[in-house]
Amino acid sequence: TAKSPTSVASVSMASLSEQVGSLSVEDENCVSKVVPDRIYSIACHPSSSSLIVCAGDKQGHVGLWNVDSRGEDEHNDTDGVHLFKPHSRVVTHLEWNRCGNSLISASYDGSVRLFDLESQKFQEIFATYDDSSEFKTKLGYGVDNGYRYWTQYFCLDHRSADGKCLFLSTSEGTAMHVDLRSKGQLTFHQKLSEKKINSLSLHSDGNILASAGLDGAVKLWDIRKFKSSKHASKFATGCKPIATQQSGGKSINSAFFSASGKSIVSTTQNNYLDLTDDMHKQSGNVKATKKVRHDNHTGRWLSTFMAQWHPTLSNEDLFVVGCMRRPRTMELYNGQGSLLRGIHGEQLTAVCSRCCFHPSEGRLILVGGNSSGRVTVAR
């Protein structure tokens, strides 16, 4: 029998604690093979009426899964999954623009692409190029300087609702702001570290950018102090962070601001989840408000853990992260670092390295992706 679609937004919203307690991964329809290979990125479409999950994998595939369409059409054997291959290497991050008509993807292949929901097509909107004369007219001309260079991560600039501005980090410790409005420009190209930057996150005030990576530090930057980039291939140096938090010499997988802007959570190879309150209001060397012991050593066959905040919840900060313990579990924490619940069940059979929330405030939904390309939905 066809399963009737379930609205993402609940008519009468249960209390948050009730929603946390009712999350389940027991239904066989809550899991699907979305991409062929290991998942590196995952995101939910912001629709309040349909649950659409997308995942990016190691080979450059992007899969879109319409979760509740399974079984509706007996002649359709895709189980609601539509697969694309817009990139040639790892898809490092996926993010929908605010209105949900475009999905932006970035890859180690140096390109950023936009998927238009209406046309169902990907187009390149930015890429890094070497200094070959054939690329001279391209916005990213001269940025790519060899085999040790790749684009590592991006985040959309929320000051631009249409998704036309973004921050991009690289394997060489630089960060760019790409403005694709009008003719397009690199607003800045700044050296922030001597090593790879694994994540970038913009504070809700639109002025403070957090970077984290192989240098073992979370650094906060006032982007108003960055020099404008006249030549894409030339990055600026000399700017100092307004605040720094060390992780004990180990690499940091990610550091993200909560939607409220109050807290930042970093996932470290020192086996902690570090929570810091109001770091954007501090200066110099900063210590974590709370350190949560957490095994973050996923090994070479799994994607790293990156604790992710709920992107819109207004009444309380929540974050989700995968874990190594058995039974296989997705862990849900509050903004104070207290474990609210470990979600496990019959359909969660592998480590969910990359997790996220659906952005709706009306109903709590968690999504996790594993190393075999499978996505599990907890709701």
C-alpha atoms as one frame of an Amber mdcrd trajectory, in Angstrom:
protein
   0.000   0.000   0.000   1.201   3.466  -0.817   2.176   5.487   2.194   0.434
   8.846   2.387   2.794  11.836   2.513   3.410  13.250   5.969   3.523  16.993
   6.396   6.774  18.273   7.875   5.021  20.930   9.936   2.811  19.488  12.649
  -0.614  21.023  13.121  -0.364  21.203  16.894   3.304  21.342  17.853   4.147
  19.053  20.742   6.578  20.255  23.372  10.233  19.916  22.470  10.837  17.213
  25.085   7.911  15.174  23.743   9.261  15.486  20.200  12.730  14.413  21.295
  11.255  11.390  23.074   9.137  10.340  20.106  11.906  10.378  17.453  12.102
   6.958  15.813  14.129   5.052  13.217  12.096   1.843  13.341  10.044   2.285
  10.145  11.578   0.509   7.122  10.619   3.524   4.991  12.924   5.812   6.992
  16.086   4.617   5.219  17.135   4.700   1.568  20.202   4.376  -0.648  20.562
   7.946  -1.932  24.092   8.032  -3.438  26.472   5.237  -4.536  29.441   6.027
  -2.282  30.436   7.455   1.106  28.392  10.495   2.156  30.378  13.665   2.864
  27.511  16.195   2.908  23.814  16.174   3.735  20.997  18.741   3.792  17.200
  19.050   3.967  15.011  21.129   1.668  13.192  23.840   3.698   9.708  22.832
   2.475   7.092  22.551   5.228   4.893  20.203   3.174   7.397  17.675   1.748
  10.460  16.014   3.230  13.254  16.139   0.656  16.740  15.099   1.740  19.869
  15.481  -0.373  23.315  13.917   0.018  26.683  14.361  -1.685  29.239  11.565
  -1.926  32.915  10.808  -2.475  32.635  10.446  -6.255  30.791  13.726  -6.937
  27.214  12.418  -6.950  24.328  14.393  -5.475  21.160  12.457  -4.673  17.756
  13.947  -3.848  15.312  11.750  -1.925  11.622  12.643  -1.719  11.137  10.640
   1.466   7.353  10.211   1.443   6.977   9.450  -2.262   8.092   5.844  -1.825
   5.452   3.428  -3.069   3.151   6.087  -4.539   3.848   5.037  -8.132   4.024
   1.289  -8.732   5.832   1.889 -12.057   8.552   3.982 -10.409  11.387   1.900
  -8.946  13.569   4.822  -7.813  12.001   4.929  -4.323  11.791   8.684  -4.683
  15.551   9.080  -5.267  16.912  11.175  -8.142  20.656  10.920  -8.762  22.931
  13.485 -10.432  26.708  13.705 -10.930  27.583  17.415 -11.099  31.116  17.021
  -9.696  34.165  14.877 -10.380  35.399  14.654  -6.777  34.076  14.749  -3.186
  30.993  16.916  -2.630  32.106  18.715   0.516  28.976  20.689   1.364  25.352
  21.142   0.267  23.093  24.032   1.197  19.665  25.219   0.031  19.016  28.913
  -0.373  16.406  30.402   1.952  13.407  30.071  -0.371  14.343  26.542  -1.433
  14.450  26.988  -5.214  18.227  26.397  -5.471  20.685  23.903  -3.992  24.327
  24.973  -3.936  27.066  22.339  -3.919  30.854  22.604  -3.627  33.524  20.018
  -4.320  37.207  19.233  -4.070  37.167  19.614  -7.873  37.220  23.390  -7.315
  33.727  24.121  -8.578  30.594  25.487  -6.941  27.374  24.516  -8.708  23.747
  25.544  -8.431  20.895  23.073  -8.858  17.732  24.783 -10.067  14.731  22.932
  -8.661  12.450  23.914 -11.534  14.751  22.930 -14.419  16.318  20.001 -12.492
  19.759  21.000 -13.793  23.113  21.919 -12.284  25.149  24.846 -13.544  28.595
  26.027 -12.536  28.432  29.373 -10.743  32.050  29.605  -9.577  35.297  27.657
  -9.915  38.967  28.046  -9.135  41.313  27.926 -12.131  45.054  27.901 -12.719
  46.800  30.716 -14.596  46.336  29.248 -18.095  45.385  31.996 -20.556  42.153
  30.201 -21.523  40.736  30.951 -18.052  41.701  34.614 -17.936  38.104  35.848
 -18.127  36.946  33.580 -15.275  36.292  34.969 -11.796  38.522  32.337 -10.154
  41.427  32.756 -12.589  44.845  32.070 -11.047  43.498  30.921  -7.657  44.288
  27.197  -8.097  48.053  26.816  -7.774  48.696  23.093  -7.960  47.961  19.530
  -6.888  47.986  20.366  -3.170  45.210  22.921  -3.681  41.502  22.259  -3.455
  38.345  23.952  -2.205  37.451  22.429   1.167  34.193  23.925   2.461  31.677
  26.691   1.876  28.823  28.363   3.662  26.215  30.686   2.224  26.306  34.325
   3.237  22.913  34.655   4.968  22.952  38.406   4.339  22.059  37.493   0.717
  18.704  35.665   0.748  18.985  34.426  -2.850  22.165  32.433  -2.188  24.234
  34.584  -4.538  27.020  35.222  -1.989  29.143  32.611  -0.237  32.295  32.015
   1.782  34.730  29.391   0.517  37.716  27.827   2.316  40.711  26.025   0.821
  43.317  23.376   1.568  45.968  26.114   1.809  44.368  28.035   4.662  42.743
  30.806   2.645  39.128  31.965   2.634  37.229  33.826  -0.082  33.987  35.730
  -0.229  32.355  35.215  -3.607  29.691  37.720  -4.661  27.842  36.419  -7.735
  25.481  39.347  -8.074  25.880  41.639 -11.067  29.154  40.744 -12.838  30.539
  38.800  -9.886  33.573  39.520  -7.759  35.793  38.161  -5.006  35.102  40.603
  -2.185  38.110  39.255  -0.297  40.710  36.477  -0.537  42.367  36.246   2.862
  45.034  33.997   4.395  43.646  32.761   7.731  45.864  29.760   8.467  48.998
  27.917   7.360  46.941  24.733   7.075  43.657  23.479   5.597  40.446  25.129
   6.820  37.768  22.464   7.410  34.823  24.766   8.092  33.567  28.334   7.989
  30.561  29.758   9.840  29.086  33.255   9.775  27.610  34.634  12.988  24.019
  35.859  12.855  25.272  39.459  13.147  26.851  39.129   9.679  30.238  40.467
  10.796  32.046  37.616  12.558  33.365  34.591  10.657  34.566  31.447  12.436
  37.241  29.263  10.853  38.593  25.909  12.055  40.864  23.239  10.655  44.184
  21.440  10.748  45.953  24.145  12.745  43.979  23.026  15.825  42.295  26.351
  16.555  38.879  27.950  16.235  39.468  31.537  15.126  36.971  34.375  14.926
  37.482  37.134  12.370  35.900  40.520  11.835  35.350  40.354   8.084  34.949
  44.132   7.911  38.716  44.321   8.450  39.599  42.078   5.495  41.177  43.790
   2.517  39.246  43.767  -0.759  40.673  41.462  -3.411  41.768  43.284  -6.585
  43.350  40.155  -8.088  41.759  36.779  -7.352  45.103  34.951  -7.391  46.638
  37.259  -4.740  45.498  36.623  -1.205  45.863  39.180   1.576  47.796  38.465
   4.778  48.386  40.112   8.119  44.873  40.243   9.566  44.674  38.901  13.129
  41.770  36.960  14.683  39.744  38.745  17.340  39.516  35.549  19.408  41.172
  32.115  19.326  40.341  28.812  21.004  42.939  26.025  20.939  42.017  22.324
  20.848  45.187  20.920  22.397  47.135  20.675  19.162  44.711  18.347  17.362
  42.798  19.089  14.158  39.274  20.493  14.366  36.672  18.944  12.050  34.240
  21.851  12.281  33.133  24.858  14.321  29.653  26.319  13.831  27.646  29.148
  15.372  24.173  28.291  16.651  21.175  29.965  15.002  20.795  32.262  18.017
  24.471  33.239  17.742  24.992  32.597  21.445  27.131  29.466  21.191  29.713
  27.829  18.970  30.262  24.056  18.906  33.504  22.571  17.625  34.155  18.893
  16.884  37.797  18.099  17.608  40.222  15.262  16.995  41.108  15.706  20.662
  37.898  13.702  21.243  35.762  16.529  22.560  32.765  18.564  21.545  33.712
  22.048  22.739  30.890  24.460  23.515  31.728  28.131  23.974  29.197  30.797
  24.935  29.472  34.318  23.531  32.886  33.740  21.985  32.115  36.521  19.493
  32.050  38.983  22.425  35.480  37.942  23.694  39.040  38.622  22.594  42.433
  36.939  22.793  42.696  33.315  23.905  39.316  31.859  24.876  38.496  28.682
  26.803  35.501  26.457  26.114  32.503  26.936  28.397  31.942  23.179  28.412
  33.899  20.224  27.039  31.886  17.102  26.238  33.956  13.925  25.956  33.167
  12.341  22.570  34.979   9.734  20.464  35.612  11.533  17.155  38.116   9.078
  15.687  36.128   7.693  12.768  39.135   6.201  10.964  39.936   6.332   7.264
  36.784   4.592   5.983  34.213   6.930   7.539  33.599  10.639   7.026  34.484
  12.754  10.049  31.894  13.864  12.585  30.733  17.492  12.357  28.247  18.476
  15.078  25.458  20.556  13.480  23.021  22.997  15.108  19.335  23.168  14.359
  19.300  26.033  11.821  16.097  27.819  12.852  14.855  26.716  16.281  14.179
  29.887  18.236  13.310  28.661  21.731  16.352  26.442  22.386  19.670  25.634
  20.689  20.023  21.953  19.745  22.764  20.100  17.921  23.130  16.629  16.453
  26.232  14.511  15.897  26.996  10.926  14.914  28.844   8.594  17.260  30.921
   5.408  17.222  29.106   3.452  19.925  26.795   0.512  19.421  23.947   0.200
  18.796  24.509   2.721  15.994  23.228   6.071  17.217  22.647   9.710  16.368
  23.102  11.903  19.437  20.968  14.948  20.196  22.317  17.601  22.601  20.969
  20.856  23.968  22.850  24.143  23.867  24.407  23.489  27.271  26.026  20.261
  26.055  23.665  17.871  27.840  22.775  14.711  25.942  19.002  14.756  25.446
  18.794  11.428  23.677  20.718   8.848  21.698  18.502   7.845  18.765  18.930
   4.250  17.610  16.717   1.539  16.212  16.310  -1.333  13.814  16.865   0.739
  10.650  19.998   2.518  11.897  22.621  -0.113  11.084  25.778   1.947  10.380
  27.625   4.993  11.718  25.927   8.208  10.575  28.997  10.393  10.093  27.170
  13.411   8.716  23.902  14.559  10.296  21.570  17.537  10.048  18.105  18.794
  11.002  15.170  19.718   8.849  14.936  23.533   9.239  11.247  23.539  10.232
  10.509  24.786  13.758   7.169  22.964  13.654   8.441  19.400  13.832  11.759
  17.911  14.910  13.343  15.784  12.167  16.931  14.458  12.139  18.767  13.034
   9.144  22.006  11.042   9.016  24.175   9.736   6.179  26.620   6.819   6.266
  29.620   5.466   4.361  27.582   3.249   2.028  25.469   6.127   0.683  22.422
   5.399   2.828  20.365   8.081   4.537  18.289   7.499   7.663  15.501   9.821
   8.809  14.455  10.072  12.466  11.057  11.666  13.068
